[in-house]
Amino acid sequence: MTREELIAAVDARIAEITKALDKLNDETAVDVVVLFDQWEPWHEYLVGERVRDGDKLYRVAQRHTSQPDWRPASVPALFVEIAKPGEIDDWKQPTGAHDAYSKGDKVKYGGYVWTSDIDGNIWEPGVHGWTKVD
C-alpha cells in the first residue's frame, strides 16, 4: 500500500467514525466523550455540533468561529453542556430558549435538589416554576 493509499484509507475510516458519532443520542454520546473532537480556537462551529472540552461534552447553540477565550464552559450562549443521564448538575442561569430548563429537569441549587415544573424555565429555583425535592 502506498503512502497516498494509506492516507486515503485512514481518511475514509475517520469519516465513517464521524458519521457514526453523529447518529448517537446525547445519553450515549456522553459515555464516549473521548471520541469527539476537542474544542479549539479559530474553528467554525455549526449549530448542533458536539465538541468536548476536557472530560465534558457540549452542543453548539449558535454558529460561530471560536476565539481563545470562548471555551465552552465560559460561554453558555454558544455552548450547552450535555450531562450524563441521572447526573444532577448545579443550576446555571439560562441565557435563552436554547438552554432553558424543561419540565422535569432536576438541578442542584442552594444545597437542595429542585425539579422544574414548566417547560422553558429560565427562573432561579425558589422564585418561580420549581419544586424542592425532599
MODELLER restraints for C-alpha pairs under 7 A, 6 or more apart:
rsr = mdl.restraints
at = mdl.atoms
rsr.add(forms.Gaussian(group=physical.xy_distance, feature=features.Distance(at['CA:26:A'], at['CA:82:A']), mean=6.85, stdev=0.5))
rsr.add(forms.Gaussian(group=physical.xy_distance, feature=features.Distance(at['CA:27:A'], at['CA:84:A']), mean=6.39, stdev=0.5))
rsr.add(forms.Gaussian(group=physical.xy_distance, feature=features.Distance(at['CA:27:A'], at['CA:85:A']), mean=6.07, stdev=0.5))
rsr.add(forms.Gaussian(group=physical.xy_distance, feature=features.Distance(at['CA:30:A'], at['CA:57:A']), mean=6.32, stdev=0.5))
rsr.add(forms.Gaussian(group=physical.xy_distance, feature=features.Distance(at['CA:30:A'], at['CA:84:A']), mean=5.95, stdev=0.5))
rsr.add(forms.Gaussian(group=physical.xy_distance, feature=features.Distance(at['CA:33:A'], at['CA:52:A']), mean=6.53, stdev=0.5))
rsr.add(forms.Gaussian(group=physical.xy_distance, feature=features.Distance(at['CA:33:A'], at['CA:55:A']), mean=6.82, stdev=0.5))
rsr.add(forms.Gaussian(group=physical.xy_distance, feature=features.Distance(at['CA:33:A'], at['CA:56:A']), mean=6.98, stdev=0.5))
rsr.add(forms.Gaussian(group=physical.xy_distance, feature=features.Distance(at['CA:33:A'], at['CA:57:A']), mean=6.12, stdev=0.5))
rsr.add(forms.Gaussian(group=physical.xy_distance, feature=features.Distance(at['CA:36:A'], at['CA:51:A']), mean=5.81, stdev=0.5))
rsr.add(forms.Gaussian(group=physical.xy_distance, feature=features.Distance(at['CA:36:A'], at['CA:52:A']), mean=5.99, stdev=0.5))
rsr.add(forms.Gaussian(group=physical.xy_distance, feature=features.Distance(at['CA:37:A'], at['CA:51:A']), mean=5.51, stdev=0.5))
rsr.add(forms.Gaussian(group=physical.xy_distance, feature=features.Distance(at['CA:37:A'], at['CA:52:A']), mean=6.11, stdev=0.5))
rsr.add(forms.Gaussian(group=physical.xy_distance, feature=features.Distance(at['CA:38:A'], at['CA:51:A']), mean=5.96, stdev=0.5))
rsr.add(forms.Gaussian(group=physical.xy_distance, feature=features.Distance(at['CA:38:A'], at['CA:52:A']), mean=4.91, stdev=0.5))
rsr.add(forms.Gaussian(group=physical.xy_distance, feature=features.Distance(at['CA:38:A'], at['CA:53:A']), mean=5.73, stdev=0.5))
rsr.add(forms.Gaussian(group=physical.xy_distance, feature=features.Distance(at['CA:39:A'], at['CA:51:A']), mean=5.81, stdev=0.5))
rsr.add(forms.Gaussian(group=physical.xy_distance, feature=features.Distance(at['CA:39:A'], at['CA:52:A']), mean=5.77, stdev=0.5))
rsr.add(forms.Gaussian(group=physical.xy_distance, feature=features.Distance(at['CA:39:A'], at['CA:53:A']), mean=5.47, stdev=0.5))
rsr.add(forms.Gaussian(group=physical.xy_distance, feature=features.Distance(at['CA:41:A'], at['CA:66:A']), mean=4.94, stdev=0.5))
rsr.add(forms.Gaussian(group=physical.xy_distance, feature=features.Distance(at['CA:41:A'], at['CA:67:A']), mean=4.81, stdev=0.5))
rsr.add(forms.Gaussian(group=physical.xy_distance, feature=features.Distance(at['CA:41:A'], at['CA:68:A']), mean=4.92, stdev=0.5))
rsr.add(forms.Gaussian(group=physical.xy_distance, feature=features.Distance(at['CA:42:A'], at['CA:65:A']), mean=5.69, stdev=0.5))
rsr.add(forms.Gaussian(group=physical.xy_distance, feature=features.Distance(at['CA:42:A'], at['CA:66:A']), mean=4.91, stdev=0.5))
rsr.add(forms.Gaussian(group=physical.xy_distance, feature=features.Distance(at['CA:42:A'], at['CA:67:A']), mean=5.48, stdev=0.5))
rsr.add(forms.Gaussian(group=physical.xy_distance, feature=features.Distance(at['CA:43:A'], at['CA:65:A']), mean=5.28, stdev=0.5))
rsr.add(forms.Gaussian(group=physical.xy_distance, feature=features.Distance(at['CA:43:A'], at['CA:66:A']), mean=5.45, stdev=0.5))
rsr.add(forms.Gaussian(group=physical.xy_distance, feature=features.Distance(at['CA:44:A'], at['CA:64:A']), mean=5.73, stdev=0.5))
rsr.add(forms.Gaussian(group=physical.xy_distance, feature=features.Distance(at['CA:44:A'], at['CA:65:A']), mean=4.14, stdev=0.5))
rsr.add(forms.Gaussian(group=physical.xy_distance, feature=features.Distance(at['CA:44:A'], at['CA:66:A']), mean=6.44, stdev=0.5))
rsr.add(forms.Gaussian(group=physical.xy_distance, feature=features.Distance(at['CA:45:A'], at['CA:60:A']), mean=6.85, stdev=0.5))
rsr.add(forms.Gaussian(group=physical.xy_distance, feature=features.Distance(at['CA:45:A'], at['CA:63:A']), mean=5.57, stdev=0.5))
rsr.add(forms.Gaussian(group=physical.xy_distance, feature=features.Distance(at['CA:45:A'], at['CA:64:A']), mean=5.49, stdev=0.5))
rsr.add(forms.Gaussian(group=physical.xy_distance, feature=features.Distance(at['CA:45:A'], at['CA:65:A']), mean=6.03, stdev=0.5))
rsr.add(forms.Gaussian(group=physical.xy_distance, feature=features.Distance(at['CA:46:A'], at['CA:60:A']), mean=6.52, stdev=0.5))
rsr.add(forms.Gaussian(group=physical.xy_distance, feature=features.Distance(at['CA:46:A'], at['CA:62:A']), mean=6.95, stdev=0.5))
rsr.add(forms.Gaussian(group=physical.xy_distance, feature=features.Distance(at['CA:46:A'], at['CA:63:A']), mean=4.60, stdev=0.5))
rsr.add(forms.Gaussian(group=physical.xy_distance, feature=features.Distance(at['CA:46:A'], at['CA:64:A']), mean=6.90, stdev=0.5))
rsr.add(forms.Gaussian(group=physical.xy_distance, feature=features.Distance(at['CA:47:A'], at['CA:60:A']), mean=5.00, stdev=0.5))
rsr.add(forms.Gaussian(group=physical.xy_distance, feature=features.Distance(at['CA:47:A'], at['CA:61:A']), mean=5.32, stdev=0.5))
rsr.add(forms.Gaussian(group=physical.xy_distance, feature=features.Distance(at['CA:47:A'], at['CA:62:A']), mean=5.27, stdev=0.5))
rsr.add(forms.Gaussian(group=physical.xy_distance, feature=features.Distance(at['CA:47:A'], at['CA:63:A']), mean=5.18, stdev=0.5))
rsr.add(forms.Gaussian(group=physical.xy_distance, feature=features.Distance(at['CA:48:A'], at['CA:59:A']), mean=5.65, stdev=0.5))
rsr.add(forms.Gaussian(group=physical.xy_distance, feature=features.Distance(at['CA:48:A'], at['CA:60:A']), mean=5.16, stdev=0.5))
rsr.add(forms.Gaussian(group=physical.xy_distance, feature=features.Distance(at['CA:48:A'], at['CA:61:A']), mean=6.47, stdev=0.5))
rsr.add(forms.Gaussian(group=physical.xy_distance, feature=features.Distance(at['CA:49:A'], at['CA:59:A']), mean=5.61, stdev=0.5))
rsr.add(forms.Gaussian(group=physical.xy_distance, feature=features.Distance(at['CA:49:A'], at['CA:60:A']), mean=5.34, stdev=0.5))
rsr.add(forms.Gaussian(group=physical.xy_distance, feature=features.Distance(at['CA:50:A'], at['CA:57:A']), mean=6.76, stdev=0.5))
rsr.add(forms.Gaussian(group=physical.xy_distance, feature=features.Distance(at['CA:50:A'], at['CA:58:A']), mean=5.46, stdev=0.5))
rsr.add(forms.Gaussian(group=physical.xy_distance, feature=features.Distance(at['CA:50:A'], at['CA:59:A']), mean=4.47, stdev=0.5))
rsr.add(forms.Gaussian(group=physical.xy_distance, feature=features.Distance(at['CA:50:A'], at['CA:60:A']), mean=6.28, stdev=0.5))
rsr.add(forms.Gaussian(group=physical.xy_distance, feature=features.Distance(at['CA:51:A'], at['CA:57:A']), mean=5.80, stdev=0.5))
rsr.add(forms.Gaussian(group=physical.xy_distance, feature=features.Distance(at['CA:51:A'], at['CA:58:A']), mean=5.38, stdev=0.5))
rsr.add(forms.Gaussian(group=physical.xy_distance, feature=features.Distance(at['CA:51:A'], at['CA:59:A']), mean=6.54, stdev=0.5))
rsr.add(forms.Gaussian(group=physical.xy_distance, feature=features.Distance(at['CA:52:A'], at['CA:58:A']), mean=6.01, stdev=0.5))
rsr.add(forms.Gaussian(group=physical.xy_distance, feature=features.Distance(at['CA:57:A'], at['CA:81:A']), mean=5.99, stdev=0.5))
rsr.add(forms.Gaussian(group=physical.xy_distance, feature=features.Distance(at['CA:57:A'], at['CA:82:A']), mean=5.52, stdev=0.5))
rsr.add(forms.Gaussian(group=physical.xy_distance, feature=features.Distance(at['CA:58:A'], at['CA:72:A']), mean=6.98, stdev=0.5))
rsr.add(forms.Gaussian(group=physical.xy_distance, feature=features.Distance(at['CA:58:A'], at['CA:79:A']), mean=5.91, stdev=0.5))
rsr.add(forms.Gaussian(group=physical.xy_distance, feature=features.Distance(at['CA:58:A'], at['CA:80:A']), mean=5.35, stdev=0.5))
rsr.add(forms.Gaussian(group=physical.xy_distance, feature=features.Distance(at['CA:58:A'], at['CA:81:A']), mean=4.32, stdev=0.5))
rsr.add(forms.Gaussian(group=physical.xy_distance, feature=features.Distance(at['CA:58:A'], at['CA:82:A']), mean=5.36, stdev=0.5))
rsr.add(forms.Gaussian(group=physical.xy_distance, feature=features.Distance(at['CA:59:A'], at['CA:79:A']), mean=5.53, stdev=0.5))
rsr.add(forms.Gaussian(group=physical.xy_distance, feature=features.Distance(at['CA:59:A'], at['CA:80:A']), mean=5.19, stdev=0.5))
rsr.add(forms.Gaussian(group=physical.xy_distance, feature=features.Distance(at['CA:59:A'], at['CA:81:A']), mean=6.39, stdev=0.5))
rsr.add(forms.Gaussian(group=physical.xy_distance, feature=features.Distance(at['CA:59:A'], at['CA:82:A']), mean=6.82, stdev=0.5))
rsr.add(forms.Gaussian(group=physical.xy_distance, feature=features.Distance(at['CA:60:A'], at['CA:78:A']), mean=5.90, stdev=0.5))
rsr.add(forms.Gaussian(group=physical.xy_distance, feature=features.Distance(at['CA:60:A'], at['CA:79:A']), mean=4.61, stdev=0.5))
rsr.add(forms.Gaussian(group=physical.xy_distance, feature=features.Distance(at['CA:60:A'], at['CA:80:A']), mean=6.50, stdev=0.5))
rsr.add(forms.Gaussian(group=physical.xy_distance, feature=features.Distance(at['CA:61:A'], at['CA:77:A']), mean=6.78, stdev=0.5))
rsr.add(forms.Gaussian(group=physical.xy_distance, feature=features.Distance(at['CA:61:A'], at['CA:78:A']), mean=4.94, stdev=0.5))
rsr.add(forms.Gaussian(group=physical.xy_distance, feature=features.Distance(at['CA:61:A'], at['CA:79:A']), mean=5.17, stdev=0.5))
rsr.add(forms.Gaussian(group=physical.xy_distance, feature=features.Distance(at['CA:61:A'], at['CA:80:A']), mean=6.45, stdev=0.5))
rsr.add(forms.Gaussian(group=physical.xy_distance, feature=features.Distance(at['CA:61:A'], at['CA:98:A']), mean=6.57, stdev=0.5))
rsr.add(forms.Gaussian(group=physical.xy_distance, feature=features.Distance(at['CA:62:A'], at['CA:78:A']), mean=5.09, stdev=0.5))
rsr.add(forms.Gaussian(group=physical.xy_distance, feature=features.Distance(at['CA:72:A'], at['CA:79:A']), mean=5.37, stdev=0.5))
rsr.add(forms.Gaussian(group=physical.xy_distance, feature=features.Distance(at['CA:76:A'], at['CA:95:A']), mean=6.84, stdev=0.5))
rsr.add(forms.Gaussian(group=physical.xy_distance, feature=features.Distance(at['CA:77:A'], at['CA:95:A']), mean=5.82, stdev=0.5))
rsr.add(forms.Gaussian(group=physical.xy_distance, feature=features.Distance(at['CA:80:A'], at['CA:99:A']), mean=6.43, stdev=0.5))
rsr.add(forms.Gaussian(group=physical.xy_distance, feature=features.Distance(at['CA:88:A'], at['CA:106:A']), mean=6.08, stdev=0.5))
rsr.add(forms.Gaussian(group=physical.xy_distance, feature=features.Distance(at['CA:88:A'], at['CA:107:A']), mean=5.43, stdev=0.5))
rsr.add(forms.Gaussian(group=physical.xy_distance, feature=features.Distance(at['CA:88:A'], at['CA:108:A']), mean=6.49, stdev=0.5))
rsr.add(forms.Gaussian(group=physical.xy_distance, feature=features.Distance(at['CA:89:A'], at['CA:107:A']), mean=5.32, stdev=0.5))
rsr.add(forms.Gaussian(group=physical.xy_distance, feature=features.Distance(at['CA:89:A'], at['CA:108:A']), mean=5.97, stdev=0.5))
rsr.add(forms.Gaussian(group=physical.xy_distance, feature=features.Distance(at['CA:90:A'], at['CA:107:A']), mean=5.40, stdev=0.5))
rsr.add(forms.Gaussian(group=physical.xy_distance, feature=features.Distance(at['CA:90:A'], at['CA:108:A']), mean=4.49, stdev=0.5))
rsr.add(forms.Gaussian(group=physical.xy_distance, feature=features.Distance(at['CA:90:A'], at['CA:109:A']), mean=6.06, stdev=0.5))
rsr.add(forms.Gaussian(group=physical.xy_distance, feature=features.Distance(at['CA:91:A'], at['CA:107:A']), mean=5.19, stdev=0.5))
rsr.add(forms.Gaussian(group=physical.xy_distance, feature=features.Distance(at['CA:91:A'], at['CA:108:A']), mean=5.70, stdev=0.5))
rsr.add(forms.Gaussian(group=physical.xy_distance, feature=features.Distance(at['CA:91:A'], at['CA:109:A']), mean=5.74, stdev=0.5))
rsr.add(forms.Gaussian(group=physical.xy_distance, feature=features.Distance(at['CA:93:A'], at['CA:122:A']), mean=6.82, stdev=0.5))
rsr.add(forms.Gaussian(group=physical.xy_distance, feature=features.Distance(at['CA:94:A'], at['CA:100:A']), mean=5.23, stdev=0.5))
rsr.add(forms.Gaussian(group=physical.xy_distance, feature=features.Distance(at['CA:94:A'], at['CA:122:A']), mean=5.57, stdev=0.5))
rsr.add(forms.Gaussian(group=physical.xy_distance, feature=features.Distance(at['CA:97:A'], at['CA:120:A']), mean=6.46, stdev=0.5))
rsr.add(forms.Gaussian(group=physical.xy_distance, feature=features.Distance(at['CA:100:A'], at['CA:120:A']), mean=4.99, stdev=0.5))
rsr.add(forms.Gaussian(group=physical.xy_distance, feature=features.Distance(at['CA:100:A'], at['CA:121:A']), mean=5.33, stdev=0.5))
rsr.add(forms.Gaussian(group=physical.xy_distance, feature=features.Distance(at['CA:100:A'], at['CA:122:A']), mean=5.36, stdev=0.5))
rsr.add(forms.Gaussian(group=physical.xy_distance, feature=features.Distance(at['CA:101:A'], at['CA:116:A']), mean=6.87, stdev=0.5))
rsr.add(forms.Gaussian(group=physical.xy_distance, feature=features.Distance(at['CA:101:A'], at['CA:119:A']), mean=6.32, stdev=0.5))
rsr.add(forms.Gaussian(group=physical.xy_distance, feature=features.Distance(at['CA:101:A'], at['CA:120:A']), mean=5.48, stdev=0.5))
rsr.add(forms.Gaussian(group=physical.xy_distance, feature=features.Distance(at['CA:101:A'], at['CA:121:A']), mean=4.79, stdev=0.5))
rsr.add(forms.Gaussian(group=physical.xy_distance, feature=features.Distance(at['CA:101:A'], at['CA:122:A']), mean=6.58, stdev=0.5))
rsr.add(forms.Gaussian(group=physical.xy_distance, feature=features.Distance(at['CA:102:A'], at['CA:116:A']), mean=6.59, stdev=0.5))
rsr.add(forms.Gaussian(group=physical.xy_distance, feature=features.Distance(at['CA:102:A'], at['CA:118:A']), mean=6.25, stdev=0.5))
rsr.add(forms.Gaussian(group=physical.xy_distance, feature=features.Distance(at['CA:102:A'], at['CA:119:A']), mean=4.12, stdev=0.5))
rsr.add(forms.Gaussian(group=physical.xy_distance, feature=features.Distance(at['CA:102:A'], at['CA:120:A']), mean=5.58, stdev=0.5))
rsr.add(forms.Gaussian(group=physical.xy_distance, feature=features.Distance(at['CA:102:A'], at['CA:121:A']), mean=6.31, stdev=0.5))
rsr.add(forms.Gaussian(group=physical.xy_distance, feature=features.Distance(at['CA:103:A'], at['CA:116:A']), mean=5.02, stdev=0.5))
rsr.add(forms.Gaussian(group=physical.xy_distance, feature=features.Distance(at['CA:103:A'], at['CA:117:A']), mean=5.11, stdev=0.5))
rsr.add(forms.Gaussian(group=physical.xy_distance, feature=features.Distance(at['CA:103:A'], at['CA:118:A']), mean=4.42, stdev=0.5))
rsr.add(forms.Gaussian(group=physical.xy_distance, feature=features.Distance(at['CA:103:A'], at['CA:119:A']), mean=4.57, stdev=0.5))
rsr.add(forms.Gaussian(group=physical.xy_distance, feature=features.Distance(at['CA:104:A'], at['CA:115:A']), mean=5.64, stdev=0.5))
rsr.add(forms.Gaussian(group=physical.xy_distance, feature=features.Distance(at['CA:104:A'], at['CA:116:A']), mean=5.17, stdev=0.5))
rsr.add(forms.Gaussian(group=physical.xy_distance, feature=features.Distance(at['CA:104:A'], at['CA:117:A']), mean=6.35, stdev=0.5))
rsr.add(forms.Gaussian(group=physical.xy_distance, feature=features.Distance(at['CA:105:A'], at['CA:115:A']), mean=5.62, stdev=0.5))
rsr.add(forms.Gaussian(group=physical.xy_distance, feature=features.Distance(at['CA:105:A'], at['CA:116:A']), mean=5.37, stdev=0.5))
rsr.add(forms.Gaussian(group=physical.xy_distance, feature=features.Distance(at['CA:106:A'], at['CA:113:A']), mean=6.69, stdev=0.5))
rsr.add(forms.Gaussian(group=physical.xy_distance, feature=features.Distance(at['CA:106:A'], at['CA:114:A']), mean=5.49, stdev=0.5))
rsr.add(forms.Gaussian(group=physical.xy_distance, feature=features.Distance(at['CA:106:A'], at['CA:115:A']), mean=4.50, stdev=0.5))
rsr.add(forms.Gaussian(group=physical.xy_distance, feature=features.Distance(at['CA:106:A'], at['CA:116:A']), mean=6.43, stdev=0.5))
rsr.add(forms.Gaussian(group=physical.xy_distance, feature=features.Distance(at['CA:107:A'], at['CA:113:A']), mean=5.62, stdev=0.5))
rsr.add(forms.Gaussian(group=physical.xy_distance, feature=features.Distance(at['CA:107:A'], at['CA:114:A']), mean=5.38, stdev=0.5))
rsr.add(forms.Gaussian(group=physical.xy_distance, feature=features.Distance(at['CA:107:A'], at['CA:115:A']), mean=6.67, stdev=0.5))
rsr.add(forms.Gaussian(group=physical.xy_distance, feature=features.Distance(at['CA:108:A'], at['CA:114:A']), mean=6.26, stdev=0.5))
rsr.add(forms.Gaussian(group=physical.xy_distance, feature=features.Distance(at['CA:109:A'], at['CA:125:A']), mean=6.89, stdev=0.5))
rsr.add(forms.Gaussian(group=physical.xy_distance, feature=features.Distance(at['CA:112:A'], at['CA:132:A']), mean=6.85, stdev=0.5))
rsr.add(forms.Gaussian(group=physical.xy_distance, feature=features.Distance(at['CA:113:A'], at['CA:132:A']), mean=6.05, stdev=0.5))
rsr.add(forms.Gaussian(group=physical.xy_distance, feature=features.Distance(at['CA:113:A'], at['CA:133:A']), mean=5.46, stdev=0.5))
rsr.add(forms.Gaussian(group=physical.xy_distance, feature=features.Distance(at['CA:114:A'], at['CA:125:A']), mean=6.71, stdev=0.5))
rsr.add(forms.Gaussian(group=physical.xy_distance, feature=features.Distance(at['CA:114:A'], at['CA:130:A']), mean=6.12, stdev=0.5))
rsr.add(forms.Gaussian(group=physical.xy_distance, feature=features.Distance(at['CA:114:A'], at['CA:131:A']), mean=5.47, stdev=0.5))
rsr.add(forms.Gaussian(group=physical.xy_distance, feature=features.Distance(at['CA:114:A'], at['CA:132:A']), mean=4.45, stdev=0.5))
rsr.add(forms.Gaussian(group=physical.xy_distance, feature=features.Distance(at['CA:114:A'], at['CA:133:A']), mean=5.47, stdev=0.5))
rsr.add(forms.Gaussian(group=physical.xy_distance, feature=features.Distance(at['CA:115:A'], at['CA:130:A']), mean=5.51, stdev=0.5))
rsr.add(forms.Gaussian(group=physical.xy_distance, feature=features.Distance(at['CA:115:A'], at['CA:131:A']), mean=5.27, stdev=0.5))
rsr.add(forms.Gaussian(group=physical.xy_distance, feature=features.Distance(at['CA:115:A'], at['CA:132:A']), mean=6.47, stdev=0.5))
rsr.add(forms.Gaussian(group=physical.xy_distance, feature=features.Distance(at['CA:115:A'], at['CA:133:A']), mean=6.80, stdev=0.5))
rsr.add(forms.Gaussian(group=physical.xy_distance, feature=features.Distance(at['CA:116:A'], at['CA:129:A']), mean=5.93, stdev=0.5))
rsr.add(forms.Gaussian(group=physical.xy_distance, feature=features.Distance(at['CA:116:A'], at['CA:130:A']), mean=4.58, stdev=0.5))
rsr.add(forms.Gaussian(group=physical.xy_distance, feature=features.Distance(at['CA:116:A'], at['CA:131:A']), mean=6.55, stdev=0.5))
rsr.add(forms.Gaussian(group=physical.xy_distance, feature=features.Distance(at['CA:117:A'], at['CA:129:A']), mean=5.11, stdev=0.5))
rsr.add(forms.Gaussian(group=physical.xy_distance, feature=features.Distance(at['CA:117:A'], at['CA:130:A']), mean=5.33, stdev=0.5))
rsr.add(forms.Gaussian(group=physical.xy_distance, feature=features.Distance(at['CA:117:A'], at['CA:131:A']), mean=6.74, stdev=0.5))
rsr.add(forms.Gaussian(group=physical.xy_distance, feature=features.Distance(at['CA:118:A'], at['CA:129:A']), mean=5.88, stdev=0.5))
rsr.add(forms.Gaussian(group=physical.xy_distance, feature=features.Distance(at['CA:121:A'], at['CA:129:A']), mean=6.74, stdev=0.5))
rsr.add(forms.Gaussian(group=physical.xy_distance, feature=features.Distance(at['CA:123:A'], at['CA:129:A']), mean=6.87, stdev=0.5))
